[in-house]
């Protein structure tokens, strides 16, 4: 989550600089390196899908649609800056660790009226730790980023155990 917050801060700073400049912002071009998955969503999808095919998870019990719906609801709350609703999605330990940073980041997004769009890149799958994880592409004013959301069962409810940016 700390990586997510660092990236979010960088995004907000870039948006602030763009908003304060008198020039029209120039979109960041996609990296040319084929190893840079974040700059090439098609390559990212193909690489992630290949990974899951090569490393199947045992016992895929659960409903992927549940995690899709929960992820959509999470990002809707994120885009309306609803911190109290966001808190309900987090596993308590993760919220204690990262909640303060999320409050600051969302407050800054709200001040700048920035919203993000998310697109599923890899369907929810159950990993070896019993988490259901999915890969998402975040589209924001300065470009795109790849994220992993992981859900863990806690007190008969599925809560977020991680929202992390994937390395480039």
Secondary structure, DSSP 8 states (H G I E B T S, - for coil): -HHHHHHHHHHHHHHHHHHHSSS--------S-TT-GGG-HHHHHHHHHHHHHHS--S---S-HHHHHHHHHHHHHHHHTT-HHHHHHHB-HHHHHHHHHHHHHHHHHHHHHT---EEEEEEEEEE-TTS-EEEEEEEEETTEEEEEEEEEEEETTEEEEEEEEE---
